[in-house]
């Protein structure tokens, strides 16, 4: 599988278009804002979106869900642990994120171990709670979409509602650091990294 990264919104969220190079089937991951920046890439690459997936339910990752659904008429996936987050968005949150809109509810809840077919390939869902109860990561043979769980030289914040530092560290230690060193990590913000690099950086392991 291939991916395109598009940085969107005031918090510079990494939105990913994960797609099959042959069939062009495409999963839109974390469209946080700036739909007008995402649409042209999909068109230029001749991609065929079949679903939206949120790695978690925070506003900077879901702000363009409605735009994606309105344009492509495709389902929205997320983990049930964050199912109430979109409905809790308030006008203050929306006003802070230019272009963010209230998200429709999820059409399908994914769980740990599920496989999401993307053309001829598949992404495996790994439940990685801590940043939020419903945070998930997505694993391909060569890369991991880590949401706001694991970053380049860092890990997600836990001071927001539903955050849990011990749970986050457990998720990283038991679910992500068991992966091969060469797996490329595609985080929700900031530059890419690898499992091996972060294994060396994380002091709590």
C-alpha positions in Angstrom: 0.0 0.0 0.0 1.0 3.6 -0.5 0.1 6.8 1.4 -0.1 10.5 0.9 0.3 12.9 3.9 -1.5 16.2 4.0 -0.9 18.6 6.9 -4.2 20.3 7.8 -5.6 22.8 10.3 -4.1 25.1 13.0 -2.6 22.2 14.9 -1.0 20.8 11.8 -2.7 17.5 11.9 -1.3 14.8 9.5 -4.2 13.6 7.4 -3.3 10.4 5.5 -4.7 9.0 2.2 -3.9 5.3 2.4 -4.5 3.6 -1.0 -3.9 0.6 -3.2 -1.5 1.6 -6.0 -3.3 -0.6 -8.5 -7.0 -0.3 -7.7 -6.7 3.3 -6.3 -9.1 2.4 -3.4 -8.4 4.9 -0.7 -9.0 5.2 3.1 -9.1 8.8 4.4 -7.5 8.8 7.8 -8.0 11.8 10.2 -9.3 14.6 7.9 -9.0 17.2 10.6 -9.7 20.3 8.6 -9.0 22.0 5.3 -11.2 19.8 3.1 -10.2 22.1 0.2 -6.6 20.9 0.5 -7.6 17.2 0.7 -10.0 17.1 -2.3 -7.5 18.1 -4.9 -4.9 15.5 -3.9 -7.6 12.8 -4.1 -8.5 14.0 -7.6 -5.0 14.4 -8.8 -4.0 10.9 -7.7 -7.3 9.5 -9.2 -8.1 7.9 -5.8 -11.4 6.2 -5.0 -12.3 6.9 -1.3 -14.4 4.1 0.3 -14.3 5.2 3.9 -13.1 7.7 6.5 -11.3 6.6 9.6 -10.6 8.6 12.8 -7.7 7.3 15.0 -9.5 9.1 17.8 -12.3 11.6 18.3 -10.5 14.9 19.0 -11.6 18.0 17.0 -8.3 18.4 15.2 -8.7 14.9 13.7 -12.4 14.9 12.8 -13.1 18.5 11.7 -13.5 17.7 8.0 -15.4 14.4 8.5 -18.7 16.0 7.3 -17.1 17.5 4.2 -15.7 14.1 3.3 -19.0 12.3 3.8 -20.9 15.0 1.9 -18.7 14.8 -1.1 -18.0 11.1 -1.4 -21.0 9.5 0.5 -18.8 7.1 2.3 -19.0 5.6 5.9 -17.1 6.9 8.9 -15.2 4.4 11.1 -13.9 4.9 14.6 -13.4 2.9 17.9 -16.5 2.8 20.2 -14.3 4.2 23.0 -14.5 7.6 21.4 -18.1 7.3 20.1 -19.3 10.3 22.2 -16.6 12.7 21.3 -18.1 14.0 18.0 -21.4 14.8 19.8 -19.6 16.7 22.5 -18.1 19.3 20.2 -19.1 22.8 21.3 -19.1 26.1 19.5 -15.9 27.2 21.3 -14.0 24.2 20.0 -15.4 24.8 16.5 -14.5 28.5 16.6 -10.9 27.7 17.5 -10.5 25.5 14.5 -11.2 27.5 11.4 -13.1 25.3 8.9 -13.9 22.6 11.4 -17.4 21.3 11.4 -19.4 19.1 13.8 -18.8 15.5 12.8 -21.6 13.1 12.0 -21.7 9.9 14.2 -19.7 6.9 13.2 -21.3 4.4 10.8 -19.2 1.6 11.9 -17.1 0.9 15.1 -13.8 -1.0 14.6 -12.1 -3.0 17.3 -8.8 -4.4 18.1 -7.7 -7.0 15.6 -10.1 -6.0 12.8 -8.8 -5.8 9.3 -9.8 -2.9 7.0 -9.4 -3.9 3.4 -7.8 -1.3 1.2 -7.9 -2.7 -2.3 -5.7 -5.8 -2.4 -4.2 -5.0 1.0 -5.4 -4.5 4.6 -4.7 -2.5 7.7 -4.9 -4.1 11.1 -6.5 -2.2 13.9 -4.5 -2.0 17.2 -6.4 -0.5 20.1 -4.0 1.9 21.8 -5.9 3.7 24.5 -4.3 6.4 26.7 -4.4 9.6 24.7 -8.2 8.9 24.6 -10.2 5.8 25.4 -10.8 5.0 21.8 -7.4 5.7 20.3 -6.3 3.2 17.7 -3.3 2.6 15.5 -3.3 1.0 12.0 -0.7 -1.5 10.9 0.5 -2.3 7.4 3.4 -4.5 6.5 5.7 -1.6 6.4 4.2 1.3 8.3 2.1 2.2 11.3 -0.4 5.0 11.5 -0.1 5.9 15.2 -2.6 8.8 15.6 -1.7 10.8 18.7 -0.3 7.8 20.6 3.3 7.8 19.4 5.3 10.7 17.8 8.8 11.5 16.7 10.7 11.7 20.0 7.5 11.7 22.0 4.1 10.4 23.0 0.6 11.7 23.1 -0.7 14.1 25.8 -3.0 12.7 28.5 -4.3 15.9 30.1 -7.4 16.0 28.0 -10.7 14.3 29.2 -10.3 10.6 29.0 -6.5 10.7 28.9 -4.6 8.2 31.0 -0.8 8.4 31.2 -0.2 4.8 32.6 -2.6 3.4 30.0 -0.8 5.3 27.2 2.6 4.0 28.3 1.2 0.4 28.5 -0.3 0.7 25.0 3.1 1.9 23.6 5.1 -0.7 25.5 2.9 -3.7 24.9 1.2 -3.0 21.6 3.7 -0.9 19.6 7.2 -1.6 20.9 6.6 -5.3 20.1 6.7 -4.4 16.3 9.9 -4.6 14.2 12.4 -1.8 14.4 12.0 -1.0 10.7 8.3 -0.2 10.8 7.8 3.4 9.7 5.6 5.4 12.1 3.2 7.9 10.6 2.1 10.0 13.6 -0.9 12.4 13.9 1.4 15.4 14.1 5.0 16.1 13.2 7.6 14.2 11.2 7.7 10.5 10.5 9.9 8.2 12.6 10.4 4.4 13.1 9.7 1.9 15.9 13.4 1.4 16.3 14.2 5.1 16.8 11.4 5.5 19.3 12.5 2.4 21.2 15.8 4.1 21.8 14.1 7.4 22.8 11.4 6.3 25.3 12.7 6.3 28.8 9.7 4.4 30.4 10.3 1.2 28.4 
